[in-house]
């Protein structure tokens, strides 16, 4: 065998292998602050992205420990997607500065504030100070629990991925259409399931579920945590119990990462049922994707509302 031909053949094989490996690997490293954003980014990005979430699904995204390993992750990121509306204000800025990756700082193409795609609710009025608790001055940051807003966020992610990877734009747009079609079909199903309960009064511990309530026509009577981040005062709890009895409230939405003792006391005194629910993808075994998260919220409420009302 001609040694020159043999060497040439091996070189061609090596080049082909390298090209195949480069096309098979993810082109963009995406880091999100929440698992919900990670799920949407992975669905839109497909094989062209590698996605990691800094916050786990069973964690309170307001309070995440700023680990050095997170700085390493951010130092290697091509795109950081944050929920925004000050949800991560206590921990993300320090991590971004420590990562020493200027391309993913706010104001650069490698940083996407997903809240820019939506209109916020619960924007506080008047002066804001610490006496009002951990109030978000820009509005409620838990918007992903509204499928319509999640749909808009997915579109914003697709646009930014296309800007960072123009060769993948058609792929991102195709994936986005598939995601939106699935969400549209699921939204019809969820709306139909909750239509009999439109206008029902509910209570939640924190304001986490307000976007879910708004989308499906539920009416929050009140919140156990009267000031965000501050345990409720006994007088507030007593007033809430009286209001729930008068209105016949049957369910309390309770975030899975909060202590449920106060919710259980209120439930015992009102006959309401406590629904301990995840607020993000991965927060419970059944909530393994965004669609399954909303499925779980819907089916849990429907099941609770079907139960016979407690005897007076």
C-alpha positions in Angstrom: 0.0 0.0 0.0 1.3 3.5 -0.9 2.2 5.1 2.4 1.3 8.6 1.1 -2.2 7.5 0.0 -2.7 5.7 3.4 -1.7 8.9 5.3 -4.0 11.0 3.1 -6.9 8.6 3.7 -6.4 8.7 7.5 -6.3 12.5 7.3 -9.6 12.7 5.4 -11.2 10.3 8.0 -9.9 12.4 10.9 -11.2 15.6 9.3 -14.6 14.1 8.7 -14.8 12.8 12.3 -13.9 16.3 13.6 -16.5 17.9 11.4 -19.1 15.4 12.5 -18.3 15.9 16.2 -18.5 19.7 15.8 -21.9 19.6 14.2 -23.2 17.0 16.8 -22.2 19.1 19.8 -24.4 21.9 21.1 -23.4 25.3 19.6 -24.6 27.5 22.4 -24.3 27.1 26.2 -27.4 28.6 27.7 -27.7 29.2 31.5 -31.1 30.1 32.9 -32.1 31.2 36.4 -35.1 28.9 36.7 -36.0 25.5 35.4 -39.1 26.8 33.6 -36.9 29.1 31.5 -34.6 26.1 31.0 -37.4 23.9 29.7 -38.5 26.5 27.2 -35.0 27.2 26.1 -34.2 23.5 25.5 -37.5 23.1 23.6 -36.8 26.1 21.3 -33.0 25.5 21.0 -33.1 21.7 20.4 -29.8 20.0 19.6 -28.1 23.4 19.0 -28.1 24.3 22.7 -26.9 23.0 26.0 -29.1 24.3 28.8 -28.5 24.5 32.5 -30.6 26.1 35.3 -29.0 27.6 38.4 -32.1 27.3 40.5 -33.7 23.8 41.1 -37.4 23.3 40.6 -38.0 22.8 44.4 -36.2 25.9 45.4 -37.6 29.4 46.2 -36.1 31.4 43.3 -36.0 34.5 45.4 -33.2 33.0 47.6 -30.5 31.0 45.9 -27.1 30.5 47.5 -24.4 32.1 45.3 -22.0 29.2 44.9 -18.6 29.6 43.3 -19.5 26.7 40.9 -22.3 28.9 39.5 -19.7 31.5 38.6 -17.8 28.9 36.7 -20.9 27.9 34.9 -21.7 31.5 34.0 -18.1 32.1 32.9 -18.7 29.5 30.1 -22.1 30.7 29.1 -23.0 32.1 25.7 -26.5 33.2 26.9 -27.9 33.9 30.3 -31.7 34.0 30.6 -33.1 35.6 33.7 -36.7 35.8 34.8 -36.2 39.5 35.7 -38.6 41.8 37.6 -36.1 41.6 40.5 -36.8 37.9 41.2 -33.0 37.2 41.2 -31.9 40.6 42.6 -30.5 39.0 45.8 -28.1 36.6 44.1 -27.7 36.9 40.3 -25.8 40.2 40.0 -23.0 39.0 42.3 -22.7 35.8 40.3 -22.5 37.6 37.0 -19.8 39.9 38.3 -17.8 37.0 39.7 -18.1 35.1 36.5 -16.0 37.7 34.6 -17.8 37.0 31.4 -18.7 40.5 30.0 -20.8 39.1 27.1 -23.5 37.8 29.5 -23.8 41.0 31.6 -27.1 43.0 31.3 -27.1 45.2 28.2 -25.1 42.7 26.1 -26.4 40.2 23.6 -25.6 37.3 25.9 -28.1 38.4 28.5 -31.9 38.1 28.1 -34.3 39.4 30.6 -37.3 37.2 29.8 -39.7 39.6 31.5 -39.2 42.0 28.6 -41.6 39.8 26.6 -44.5 40.2 29.0 -46.7 42.7 30.8 -46.4 42.4 34.5 -49.2 42.5 37.1 -49.3 43.4 40.8 -47.1 46.5 40.2 -47.2 48.3 43.6 -48.5 51.8 43.9 -47.2 54.5 46.2 -44.0 54.6 48.1 -42.1 51.4 48.6 -40.1 50.7 51.8 -39.0 47.7 53.8 -42.1 48.0 56.0 -44.1 46.5 53.1 -41.9 43.4 53.0 -40.0 42.1 49.9 -42.1 44.0 47.4 -41.1 43.8 43.7 -41.2 47.4 42.5 -41.5 46.3 38.8 -44.3 43.8 39.4 -45.0 40.1 40.1 -42.1 38.0 38.7 -43.9 34.7 38.6 -45.3 35.2 35.1 -44.3 31.8 33.7 -47.4 30.3 35.4 -49.5 31.9 32.7 -49.2 29.8 29.5 -49.8 32.7 27.3 -46.9 34.7 28.8 -44.8 31.6 28.6 -45.6 31.4 24.9 -44.2 35.0 24.5 -41.1 34.2 26.4 -40.4 31.2 24.2 -40.6 33.6 21.2 -38.2 36.0 22.8 -35.8 33.1 23.5 -36.0 32.0 19.8 -35.2 35.5 18.6 -32.2 35.9 20.8 -30.8 32.4 19.9 -31.2 33.3 16.3 -29.2 36.5 16.8 -26.4 34.6 18.5 -26.5 31.7 16.1 -27.8 32.9 12.7 -27.2 29.6 11.0 -29.6 28.0 13.4 -32.4 30.6 13.0 -34.6 28.3 10.8 -34.3 25.5 13.3 -35.2 27.8 16.3 -38.2 29.2 14.4 -39.4 25.6 13.5 -39.0 24.5 17.1 -40.8 27.6 18.4 -43.8 26.9 16.2 -44.0 23.4 17.6 -43.8 24.7 21.1 -46.5 27.3 20.5 -48.8 24.8 18.8 -48.4 22.4 21.8 -49.1 25.3 24.3 -52.1 26.5 22.2 -53.7 23.0 22.3 -52.9 22.5 26.0 -54.3 25.9 26.8 -57.6 25.0 25.2 -57.7 21.8 27.3 -56.8 23.7 30.5 -59.3 26.4 29.9 -62.1 23.9 29.3 -61.2 22.0 32.5 -61.3 25.2 34.6 -64.2 26.9 33.0 -66.8 25.5 35.5 -64.7 27.1 38.3 -64.3 30.5 36.7 -64.9 33.2 39.3 -64.2 30.9 42.2 -62.5 32.5 45.2 -59.1 31.1 46.3 -56.4 31.9 48.8 -52.6 31.4 48.4 -49.7 31.8 50.7 -47.6 34.1 48.5 -48.5 35.9 45.3 -46.8 33.2 43.2 -50.0 32.0 41.5 -51.5 35.3 40.6 -50.8 35.0 36.8 -52.3 31.5 36.9 -55.4 32.9 38.6 -55.7 35.8 36.1 -55.4 33.5 33.1 -58.1 31.1 34.2 -60.5 33.5 35.9 -59.9 32.6 39.5 -60.4 35.3 42.2 -57.8 35.6 44.9 -59.6 36.5 48.1 -56.4 37.2 50.0 -52.9 35.9 50.9 -51.7 34.3 54.0 -48.4 36.2 53.8 -49.9 39.7 54.1 -46.4 41.2 53.5 -44.1 39.3 51.1 -41.3 37.6 53.0 -42.7 38.3 56.4 -44.6 35.7 58.5 -48.3 36.7 58.8 -49.5 38.5 62.0 -52.2 36.7 64.1 -54.6 39.5 63.5 -54.2 39.1 59.7 -54.7 35.3 60.0 -57.9 35.9 62.0 -59.3 38.3 59.4 -58.5 36.0 56.6 -60.2 33.1 58.3 -63.4 35.2 58.8 -63.3 36.3 55.1 -62.8 32.7 53.9 -65.7 31.4 55.9 -68.0 34.2 54.6 -66.9 33.6 51.0 -66.9 29.8 51.2 -63.3 29.5 50.0 -62.5 25.8 49.3 -58.8 25.7 48.4 -55.5 27.3 49.6 -52.7 27.3 47.1 -49.4 26.7 49.0 -46.0 26.8 47.4 -44.1 23.6 48.1 -41.0 25.3 49.4 -42.8 27.3 52.2 -43.6 25.9 55.6 -47.3 24.9 55.6 -48.1 25.1 59.3 -50.1 28.4 59.1 -51.9 27.2 55.9 -52.9 24.0 57.8 -54.3 25.9 60.7 -56.3 28.1 58.4 -57.6 25.1 56.5 -58.7 23.4 59.7 -60.7 26.4 60.8 -62.3 27.1 57.4 -62.7 23.6 55.9 -60.6 24.6 52.9 -58.1 22.1 51.4 -54.4 22.9 51.2 -52.9 22.2 47.8 -49.2 22.0 48.2 -48.0 22.7 44.7 -44.7 23.1 42.8 -44.2 26.5 41.1 -41.5 25.4 38.7 -40.6 22.5 36.4 -39.0 19.7 38.5 -40.6 21.0 41.7 -42.5 17.6 41.9 -42.1 14.3 40.1 -45.2 14.9 37.9 -44.0 18.4 36.9 -41.2 17.1 34.6 -41.9 19.7 31.9 -43.6 23.0 31.6 -46.8 21.5 30.2 -46.9 18.9 32.9 -46.4 21.6 35.5 -49.5 23.4 34.4 -51.3 20.1 34.0 -50.6 19.4 37.7 -51.9 22.8 38.8 -55.1 22.4 36.8 -55.8 18.8 37.8 -55.1 19.5 41.5 -57.6 22.3 41.5 -60.2 20.5 39.6 -59.9 17.5 41.9 -60.2 19.7 45.0 -63.2 21.5 43.7 -65.0 18.2 43.0 -64.7 17.1 46.6 -67.9 17.5 48.7 -68.0 20.6 50.7 -67.2 20.0 54.4 -70.1 19.9 56.8 -70.7 23.3 58.6 
